[in-house]
């Protein structure tokens, strides 16, 4: 909305021509991060006070670690702070004529609603169960299935890349890999649903989930910007001719019209994540709850799918993958062998039981995510 007001309206009036700078995605990327951060700082303290006054606190599973029992009653559903900051900033600074923006907003809010219902049921029934796992997965796959079916049937994405997979470190144009439409819809749905639930599993320590999520948002900010920006690079050919290419084509990755607007969404997520971390850092004043973890995870998953970086997500989101795999391995091992591989799953609890202090686990997981994110960014150049 501010994008239209500052660029489409005021910039065309004499004396306000300097506002034309807001037509550039780079300007709006910075503005989105600052806006979401400010909204978090303004809305956060008020929300935490309201939650405390209403007596809405986290219900801790009685079978969890004794060190976590003291956290019972900590204000929860702090994901509302994140969601408000993220969506408001996106609506203010994105080009709302871009269908990719609406798709990512729709999925983020839909998963946020699932998380809200889950948190509400947990608080109302005074237990940590919430929605049943099967029901939650059914709703999530229904939402993503409908979204990606629409994405396939519409002309939002160029037909030449609609069903294409982008493999890290390989030239996208020289190594084209396409999959059938039905498989694309299933695969994309698994990426988003899997990421959302992996972030949810990671959200077990103060600041553990929001740190890697914020770092991942910054990675996909870069991916989205270079995939969609129309800036041309002129290169000299071997025969003396001149070739003009977009940045994405020059770097040999998929060029996606309009994807640069997703960089503004990613920037808003980055700002919202930093703002929430102010309250969620150890010892946490508020927990994000499923409202926050599911909406953030689905947003990261959508960024990966819409920028054709589904496989690269396995690299930069390595911590989320590790957390999810630890649960799958633990459950599978116990069912098949009646033996546990880890002392407790998800794996961050295993390290707690191994004697690591909570802040040490959190910071080390952040550092691992930062390292993996650098590797993911390196895939842009090494092709």
C-alpha positions in Angstrom: 0.0 0.0 0.0 2.8 2.4 0.8 4.5 1.3 -2.4 1.5 2.6 -4.4 1.2 5.8 -2.4 4.9 6.7 -2.4 5.7 5.6 -6.0 2.5 5.5 -8.1 1.0 8.7 -6.6 3.4 11.0 -4.8 6.4 10.4 -7.0 4.5 11.8 -10.0 3.9 15.1 -8.3 6.5 17.9 -8.7 8.6 18.1 -5.5 8.2 14.4 -4.7 10.1 12.9 -7.6 12.8 11.6 -5.1 10.2 9.1 -4.0 10.7 7.2 -7.3 13.4 5.4 -5.4 10.6 3.2 -4.0 10.1 1.6 -7.4 13.3 -0.3 -6.7 13.0 -3.7 -4.9 16.2 -3.0 -3.0 14.7 0.1 -1.4 11.6 -1.7 -0.4 13.6 -4.7 0.9 15.3 -2.4 3.4 12.0 -0.7 4.3 10.2 -4.0 4.8 12.8 -5.2 7.3 12.8 -1.9 9.3 8.9 -1.8 9.3 8.4 -5.3 10.6 11.1 -4.7 13.2 9.4 -1.6 14.4 6.0 -3.2 14.5 7.5 -6.0 16.6 9.0 -3.6 19.1 5.7 -1.6 19.3 3.3 -4.5 19.4 5.4 -7.0 21.4 5.3 -5.5 24.9 1.5 -4.8 24.7 0.8 -8.3 23.5 2.9 -10.0 26.2 1.1 -7.9 28.9 -2.3 -8.9 27.5 -1.4 -12.6 27.4 -0.1 -12.4 31.0 -3.3 -10.7 32.1 -5.4 -13.3 30.4 -3.5 -16.1 32.1 -2.5 -17.7 28.7 0.6 -19.7 29.4 2.5 -22.6 27.8 1.4 -26.1 28.9 4.5 -28.2 29.4 4.3 -31.9 28.7 4.7 -33.7 32.0 7.1 -36.3 30.4 9.5 -33.6 29.2 12.7 -32.7 30.9 12.6 -31.4 34.5 14.5 -28.3 33.5 11.6 -27.3 31.3 8.9 -27.7 33.9 9.8 -24.2 35.3 8.8 -22.7 31.9 5.2 -23.8 32.4 2.9 -20.7 32.4 5.3 -18.6 30.2 3.1 -16.5 27.8 2.6 -18.3 24.5 1.1 -17.6 21.1 3.8 -15.0 20.5 3.6 -16.0 16.9 0.9 -13.4 16.6 3.7 -10.8 17.0 5.6 -12.4 14.1 2.5 -12.8 11.9 1.3 -9.3 12.4 4.7 -7.8 11.7 5.4 -10.0 8.7 2.0 -9.7 6.9 1.6 -5.9 7.6 5.1 -5.1 6.3 4.6 -7.3 3.2 1.3 -5.6 2.4 2.8 -2.2 2.9 5.9 -2.6 0.7 5.1 -5.4 -1.9 3.6 -4.9 -5.3 0.2 -6.4 -4.6 -0.5 -7.0 -8.3 2.1 -9.9 -8.0 0.3 -13.2 -7.6 3.4 -14.8 -6.0 3.0 -12.4 -3.1 -0.6 -13.4 -2.5 0.2 -17.1 -2.7 2.9 -16.9 0.0 0.7 -14.7 2.1 -2.3 -17.1 1.8 -0.2 -20.1 2.8 1.5 -18.3 5.7 -1.8 -17.1 7.1 -3.5 -20.5 6.6 -0.8 -22.3 8.5 -0.9 -19.6 11.1 -4.6 -20.3 11.6 -3.9 -24.0 12.0 -1.3 -23.1 14.6 -3.7 -20.8 16.4 -6.4 -23.5 16.7 -3.7 -25.9 17.9 -2.5 -23.4 20.6 -6.1 -22.5 21.6 -7.1 -26.1 22.1 -3.9 -26.7 24.1 -4.7 -23.8 26.4 -8.4 -24.5 26.7 -7.9 -28.2 27.6 -4.9 -27.5 29.8 -2.7 -30.1 28.1 0.1 -30.1 25.5 -1.7 -32.2 22.8 -3.7 -29.7 20.7 -4.9 -30.9 17.3 -4.3 -34.5 16.4 -1.4 -35.0 14.1 -3.4 -36.7 11.4 -6.0 -34.0 11.3 -3.3 -31.3 11.1 -1.4 -33.0 8.3 -4.7 -33.5 6.4 -5.5 -29.8 6.5 -2.0 -28.8 5.6 -1.8 -31.1 2.6 -5.2 -30.0 1.5 -4.2 -26.3 1.6 -0.8 -26.8 -0.2 -2.4 -29.3 -2.7 -4.9 -26.6 -3.8 -2.3 -23.9 -4.0 0.1 -25.9 -6.1 -2.6 -27.2 -8.3 -3.6 -23.6 -9.0 0.1 -22.7 -9.6 0.4 -25.5 -12.2 -2.9 -24.7 -13.9 -2.4 -20.9 -14.0 0.1 -18.8 -15.9 1.8 -17.4 -12.8 5.0 -19.2 -13.7 6.5 -19.6 -17.1 5.6 -23.0 -18.6 9.3 -23.7 -19.3 10.2 -23.7 -15.6 6.8 -24.5 -14.0 7.7 -28.2 -13.5 11.4 -27.9 -13.5 13.7 -28.8 -10.6 16.8 -26.8 -9.9 19.8 -28.8 -8.6 22.4 -27.1 -6.5 25.8 -26.6 -8.2 24.4 -27.6 -11.6 23.6 -25.2 -14.5 19.8 -24.9 -14.7 19.7 -24.4 -18.4 22.2 -27.1 -19.4 20.8 -29.7 -17.0 17.0 -29.3 -17.2 15.0 -31.7 -15.0 11.3 -31.8 -15.2 8.8 -33.9 -13.3 5.1 -34.8 -14.0 2.5 -32.3 -12.8 1.0 -34.7 -10.3 4.5 -35.4 -8.8 5.3 -31.7 -8.8 2.1 -30.9 -6.7 2.9 -33.7 -4.2 6.6 -32.8 -4.0 6.0 -29.1 -3.5 3.3 -29.9 -0.8 5.8 -32.1 1.0 8.4 -29.3 1.0 6.0 -26.8 2.6 4.3 -29.2 5.0 7.7 -30.8 5.9 9.3 -27.5 6.5 6.5 -26.1 8.6 6.5 -29.2 10.9 10.3 -29.3 11.1 10.3 -25.7 12.3 7.6 -26.7 14.8 9.7 -29.6 16.1 12.7 -27.3 16.4 10.8 -24.8 18.6 11.7 -26.5 21.9 14.3 -24.2 23.4 14.3 -20.4 23.8 15.2 -18.8 20.5 16.2 -22.1 18.9 13.7 -22.0 16.1 13.5 -18.3 15.4 17.3 -17.9 14.9 17.7 -20.4 12.1 14.4 -19.2 10.6 15.6 -15.7 10.4 18.9 -16.8 8.9 17.1 -18.9 6.3 14.9 -15.9 5.5 18.0 -13.8 4.6 19.2 -16.6 2.3 15.9 -16.8 0.4 15.9 -13.0 0.2 19.0 -13.3 -1.9 17.6 -16.2 -3.9 14.4 -14.4 -4.6 16.0 -11.1 -5.6 18.5 -12.6 -8.1 15.8 -14.9 -9.5 13.4 -12.1 -10.3 15.3 -8.8 -10.8 15.3 -7.6 -14.4 18.7 -5.9 -14.3 20.7 -6.9 -17.3 24.3 -7.9 -17.5 26.1 -7.4 -20.8 28.9 -9.9 -21.7 31.2 -10.2 -24.6 30.9 -13.4 -26.6 33.8 -15.4 -28.0 32.9 -14.4 -31.5 33.0 -10.7 -30.6 29.2 -10.3 -30.2 27.4 -8.9 -27.2 25.0 -10.8 -25.0 22.5 -9.3 -22.6 21.2 -11.5 -19.8 19.4 -11.1 -16.5 21.4 -11.7 -13.3 19.7 -15.1 -12.9 20.6 -16.2 -16.5 24.1 -15.0 -16.0 24.5 -17.0 -12.8 22.8 -20.0 -14.6 19.8 -20.3 -12.3 16.1 -20.1 -13.1 14.8 -16.6 -13.9 11.3 -16.2 -12.4 9.3 -13.1 -13.3 8.1 -11.3 -10.2 10.2 -13.4 -7.8 12.0 -10.2 -6.6 8.8 -9.2 -4.7 9.2 -12.4 -2.6 12.5 -10.9 -1.5 10.5 -8.2 0.2 8.4 -10.8 2.0 11.6 -12.6 3.1 13.0 -9.3 4.3 9.8 -8.7 6.3 10.3 -12.2 7.8 13.8 -11.3 8.7 12.8 -8.1 10.5 9.9 -9.8 12.3 12.2 -12.7 13.4 14.8 -10.3 14.8 12.0 -8.3 16.6 10.5 -11.5 18.1 14.0 -12.7 19.2 14.2 -9.7 21.4 11.5 -11.3 23.6 12.2 -14.9 22.8 15.9 -15.1 23.6 17.0 -17.1 26.6 15.3 -16.9 29.1 12.2 -16.3 27.0 9.5 -13.8 27.9 7.2 -15.3 25.4 7.0 -18.5 23.2 5.9 -18.4 19.6 3.7 -21.4 19.8 2.4 -23.4 16.8 0.9 -20.1 15.5 4.4 -18.9 14.9 6.4 -22.0 14.0 3.9 -23.3 11.5 3.4 -19.9 9.7 7.2 -19.3 9.6 8.0 -22.8 8.4 5.3 -22.7 5.7 6.6 -19.3 4.6 10.2 -20.6 4.2 8.8 -23.6 2.3 6.9 -21.4 -0.1 10.0 -19.3 -0.7 11.9 -22.4 -1.5 9.3 -23.7 -4.0 8.5 -20.4 -5.7 12.2 -19.6 -6.2 13.0 -23.2 -7.4 15.3 -23.9 -4.4 13.5 -26.8 -2.9 16.6 -28.9 -2.8 18.8 -26.1 -1.6 16.5 -25.8 1.4 17.9 -29.1 2.6 21.3 -27.4 2.9 20.4 -24.0 4.5 17.6 -25.6 6.6 19.9 -28.4 7.7 19.1 -27.9 11.4 15.3 -28.3 10.7 16.1 -31.5 8.7 18.2 -32.8 11.5 15.5 -32.2 14.1 12.8 -33.9 11.9 15.0 -36.9 11.1 15.9 -37.4 14.7 12.2 -37.8 15.5 11.6 -40.1 12.5 14.7 -42.3 13.4 13.7 -42.4 17.1 10.1 -43.5 16.4 11.1 -45.9 13.7 13.9 -47.5 15.8 11.6 -47.9 18.8 8.8 -49.5 16.8 11.1 -51.9 15.0 13.7 -52.7 17.6 12.2 -51.5 20.9 15.4 -49.4 21.2 16.1 -45.7 21.2 18.9 -44.2 19.1 18.8 -40.9 21.0 18.3 -40.2 24.7 15.4 -38.1 23.7 14.0 -36.6 20.5 14.0 -34.0 18.9 17.8 -34.0 19.0 18.2 -30.8 20.9 16.8 -32.7 24.0 19.4 -35.4 23.4 22.1 -32.8 23.8 20.4 -31.4 26.9 20.5 -34.9 28.5 24.1 -35.2 27.4 25.0 -32.3 29.7 24.9 -29.3 27.3 23.4 -26.2 28.7 20.4 -24.7 26.9 22.2 -21.5 25.7 25.1 -23.5 24.3 22.8 -25.7 22.2 20.9 -22.7 20.9 24.0 -20.7 19.9 25.7 -23.7 18.3 22.6 -24.5 16.3 22.6 -20.9 15.1 26.2 -21.1 14.1 25.7 -24.4 12.2 22.8 -22.8 10.4 24.9 -19.8 9.4 27.6 -22.1 8.0 25.1 -24.1 6.1 23.5 -20.9 4.7 26.9 -19.8 3.4 27.2 -23.2 1.6 23.7 -22.7 0.2 24.6 -19.2 -1.1 27.8 -20.7 -2.7 25.6 -22.8 -4.9 24.6 -19.6 -6.8 28.2 -19.1 -8.1 29.6 -22.6 -8.4 27.6 -24.0 -11.4 
